[in-house]
Amino acid sequence: YIVTNAHVIEGARRIQVEIATPPGRDDTAHHSVLQPRSHLVPAKVVAVDDETDLAVIKVAEKGLPTLDFADSEEVRPGQLVLAFGSPMGLNSSVSLGVISAVARQLESDDPMIYIQTDAPINPGNSGGPLVDMDGHVVGINTLILSQSGGNEGLGFAAPSNIVRNVVQQIRKYGRVRRGEIGV
């Protein structure tokens, strides 16, 4: 199971995931740092949650490495983080920044809250992890607020506790179930 943003896969007719292939012991002489070895595998959409802009996809590969979720309630402004993604199609990019704010609500009636970071979140970083210095996912890179369309220091990530809840519900029920009060 792989978590990404819903807007990343929106409208896709076919989804493929590129998986890095580590060089074998005998392949080191043929390994290039400029062209990492990888292979593409088909993925299918398990479910999409538009309210959080999250999606879960699945690949048939086994034994892939994973990252654990951090407790996003423990994230604090000033904490160092790394944003992973493929901005502008430049695969396997990483940028460093700090948590600028937590529990940032972009519109007063929007139920979604975000972690704000100054780690560059550029087009193509969406769906990648925002990782703390212990290697735990504190959020999923989601959007930038910008007048120009480029990074101006206002990057936002879906907090890991929300992401974890969405992923668990999708895996268990095939969708996200929310309670409502009819007032």
C-alpha positions in Angstrom: 0.0 0.0 0.0 1.3 3.5 -0.9 -0.2 6.7 0.2 -0.2 9.8 -2.0 -2.3 12.8 -2.8 -5.7 12.4 -4.6 -4.8 15.2 -6.9 -1.7 13.3 -8.0 -3.7 10.4 -9.5 -6.8 12.3 -10.4 -7.9 11.5 -14.0 -5.2 8.9 -14.5 -6.1 6.0 -16.7 -3.1 4.0 -15.7 -0.8 4.3 -12.7 2.7 3.0 -12.5 5.1 3.2 -9.6 8.8 3.5 -10.2 10.8 1.3 -7.8 14.5 1.7 -7.3 16.5 -1.5 -8.0 19.5 -1.7 -5.8 22.6 -2.8 -7.6 23.6 -6.4 -6.9 27.1 -7.3 -5.8 28.2 -8.1 -9.3 26.6 -5.0 -10.8 28.6 -2.3 -9.0 30.9 -1.8 -12.0 27.9 -1.0 -14.2 26.1 1.2 -11.7 25.8 4.9 -12.6 25.0 7.6 -10.1 23.4 9.6 -12.9 21.0 7.0 -14.0 19.7 5.0 -11.0 18.4 1.5 -11.8 14.6 1.1 -11.4 11.7 -0.7 -12.8 8.0 0.3 -13.3 5.2 -1.7 -11.7 1.5 -1.3 -12.2 -0.6 0.1 -9.4 -4.3 0.1 -8.7 -6.3 2.7 -6.8 -7.6 1.3 -3.5 -9.6 4.4 -2.6 -9.5 8.2 -2.7 -10.5 10.6 0.1 -11.2 14.0 -1.4 -11.8 15.8 1.9 -8.1 15.2 2.9 -6.8 15.0 -0.7 -5.3 11.6 0.1 -5.3 8.4 -1.9 -4.1 4.9 -1.3 -2.8 2.8 -4.2 -1.5 -0.7 -4.2 1.3 -2.5 -6.0 1.9 -6.3 -6.1 5.6 -6.0 -5.2 6.6 -7.7 -1.9 9.4 -6.7 0.6 9.5 -3.0 -0.3 11.0 -0.7 2.3 8.6 1.4 4.4 8.7 4.4 6.7 6.8 4.6 10.0 4.5 7.4 10.9 5.5 9.9 13.6 2.9 11.3 16.0 2.1 14.6 14.4 0.8 15.9 17.7 4.5 15.9 18.8 5.6 18.1 15.8 6.8 21.6 16.9 7.7 24.8 15.1 11.4 25.0 14.4 11.8 21.2 14.1 14.0 20.2 11.1 12.2 18.2 8.4 13.0 16.8 4.9 10.6 17.0 2.0 10.9 14.2 -0.6 9.5 14.2 -4.0 10.1 14.7 -7.7 9.7 18.5 -8.3 9.5 19.4 -12.0 10.1 15.7 -12.8 13.5 15.6 -11.1 13.2 12.2 -9.4 14.3 11.5 -5.9 14.8 15.1 -4.7 15.1 16.0 -1.1 15.0 19.5 0.5 15.6 20.6 4.1 13.5 23.0 6.1 11.8 23.6 9.4 8.2 23.2 10.6 6.8 26.8 10.4 3.5 26.1 12.1 1.2 23.2 13.1 -2.6 22.9 12.8 -2.7 25.5 10.1 -6.3 25.9 8.7 -6.3 27.5 5.3 -10.0 28.5 5.3 -12.1 28.9 8.4 -14.8 26.5 7.3 -12.3 23.9 5.9 -12.2 20.8 8.2 -8.7 19.9 7.0 -5.7 21.2 8.9 -2.0 21.2 7.7 1.5 21.3 8.9 3.2 24.4 7.4 6.9 24.1 6.4 9.5 26.2 4.7 11.0 23.1 3.1 10.4 23.7 -0.6 7.2 22.0 -1.7 7.2 22.5 -5.5 5.0 21.1 -8.2 5.9 17.4 -8.2 6.6 17.1 -4.5 2.9 16.4 -3.8 2.3 13.0 -2.4 5.9 12.6 -1.1 6.7 12.3 2.6 7.7 15.1 5.0 10.1 13.3 7.3 11.6 14.2 10.7 15.3 13.7 11.5 14.5 10.3 12.9 13.2 9.1 9.5 9.5 9.1 10.5 6.8 10.5 8.3 5.3 13.6 9.9 3.1 14.5 6.9 2.4 14.0 3.2 3.4 17.0 1.1 0.2 18.4 -0.3 0.2 22.0 -1.6 1.9 25.4 -1.8 0.3 28.8 -1.4 1.9 31.0 -4.0 1.1 34.0 -6.2 3.6 32.8 -8.9 2.9 29.0 -8.8 6.4 28.3 -7.5 7.7 27.9 -4.0 7.6 31.0 -1.9 8.2 29.3 1.5 4.5 28.4 2.2 4.4 24.6 1.8 1.8 22.5 3.5 1.6 18.8 4.4 -1.3 16.6 5.7 -0.4 15.7 9.3 0.7 12.0 9.8 -2.1 11.3 12.4 -4.7 12.3 9.8 -2.9 10.3 7.1 -2.6 7.2 9.3 -6.3 7.4 10.2 -7.3 7.7 6.5 -5.0 4.8 5.4 -6.3 2.5 8.2 -9.9 3.2 7.4 -9.3 2.7 3.6 -7.6 -0.6 4.2 -10.3 -1.8 6.6 -13.5 -0.4 5.0 -12.5 0.6 1.5 -13.4 4.2 2.3 -13.2 6.8 5.0 -16.1 6.8 7.5 -16.9 10.1 9.3 -19.3 10.9 12.0 -21.7 13.7 11.6 -24.0 15.6 14.0 -27.3 16.6 12.5 -27.7 20.0 14.1 
